[in-house]
Amino acid sequence: MPSPILPSRRLVLIGLASLAIVPAFPALAAPAPAIHIVKVTGCGCCTAWGEALANAGYTVTVEDRDTDAVNAFRAKNGIPEAVAGCHTAIVGGYVVEGHVPPADIDRLLAERPEAVGLAVPGMPMGSPGMEFGEGRDAFDVVLVGRDEKISVFSSYTAT
């Protein structure tokens, strides 16, 4: 039986060293997704949601508008009033409405479904940007279809 061909010790060390170089050169890593948030001027929970996205690796830009302008932006981008949240964002060709967790946005961008985007209706306590204390309300993240059909994308239980 022939002996298996194993990489030399030198080749293994070179491979490990190259892995250490990637964090030192961010340009070699995948670029951070850019997300643009349109929110009502002075809204602290919207700002906190943007910070949660930045902490999750997103490149965040924020545009402050009055309430009517945010509502018009939401409607123009295909989010039905029934699933309206606190702010509206654009990322990777999708609309993200309300306090959607970064992991759900990551999944949306990875799976690329035929949809307008995601929404968390209302402002559930404990969702990203709405953390006050240790508890969390149960809430759903919904997928808004191009036909405005709404389906559950993920669910979070109360704690």
N, C-alpha and C positions, 0 to 999 in steps of 0.2 A: 504494500500500500504506500503510495507516495506521501511524503510529509507535507503538511499544509504550508502554504507560503504566508509568512508573517511579515509585517512591516518591520523594518529595522528600528532600533531604539532611536536613532537620529531622526528618522522620518516621523515617528510618534512625537518626539520633542518639538520638531518644527511645526507640526500640526497644532499642538497645544499652545505654542507661542503665538501662532497666528490668531487663535481664538482670543487671546489676551489683547491683541491689537485692536480689535473691532470696537470695544468700548472707548478706547483712547481716540478714535477717529469717528465721531458721530456720522460723518458723511457716508461711511461705509454701512451704517445701519439703515433700516427702513425709515423713511421720513415720517415725522409725526403727522397724523391726519389734522388738517386745518378745519376748524369749526367756527362759524360766524354766528354770534348770538344777537338777536334783536330783542331788547327788553325795555320795560318801562323805567324811565329815569328814576334813580334812587331806590330801586328794589333790591334789598339786601339778600333775599333768598336766591334771586337770579345771579347775583354776583357770586354767592357761595357755590351755586351749581357750576358756574364757569371755573371756579377754583378747583372743584372736584375733577372736572375734565382736564384741567392743566396738570393736576397731580397724577392723572391717569395717562399722561403722555400726549395729550392733544395740544395743538397750537391754537390758542383761543383769541378771537377778536370779538369785541363787544360794541354794539351800537345802541345808544340810548334814544328812545322815542317816547312820545306821549301815548297814552292808553289807546286812543283811537287809531293811531298809526300802527301800533303793534297788532291790534285786531285786524286791520286792513292787510297787513303783511301776512298774517296767519291765513286769512281767507284767500288771498292772492296765490298762496303757495299750496292750496289744496287741503288744508286741515279743517275738517268740519267743526262747527261750534260745539257739537256734542262731546268732543274729546279735547276741548280747549284746556290749556294749562296756563302756566304763568309767563312763559316766554317762548319764542320760536327761534330755531337755529337751523342752519344749513350746513351739511357735511357730506362730502362725497356724492353729491347729486341727490341727497335725501333731505327731507325736512324732519326735524326732531322737535317735538312740542312738549314742553313741561319738563318735569324733573326725572328724566329718563336716566337710569344708571349707566355709567360708562361701559360696563360689560355688555349691556344690550346693544349699545351703539357699535361696539367692536364686532359683535355677532352680525348685526345688520350689514356692516361693511364687508365682512367676510363672506356671508351668504349671498348678498346682492339680490334679494327678492324683487320681483316686479311690484313696486309699491311706491306710494308717496313718501312714506317714512313711518316713524314711531311716535307715539304719544303716551303721556301719563296724564289722564284727565284730572283736573283740580290740582290740589297742592297737598298730597298725603304726607302726614308727619312721618319723619324717619327716612323719606326718600332723599337722594343726594341734594344738598342745599337746604333741606328742611329738617335737619337733625337738631332737635331740641330735647335734651334728656336722652334716655337710653331706649325708649320704646319706639316702635314703628307700627304704623297703620298697615293693614293689608292693602295691597294695590296691584293692579295689572298694568303691564306695558302692552299697549295694543299696536298692531300693525294696521296702518291705514292704506287700503288698496287704492289703485288708480281709479276704481269705480266707486270710491268712498266706502267700500265694504270694510267693516272693522272686525278684526280677529285678535284673539289673545296671543301675544308673542312670548310673554313670560309673566309669571306671577310671583309675588312676594307675600309671605305670610306676616301676620302681626306678631310682634315680640313684646 
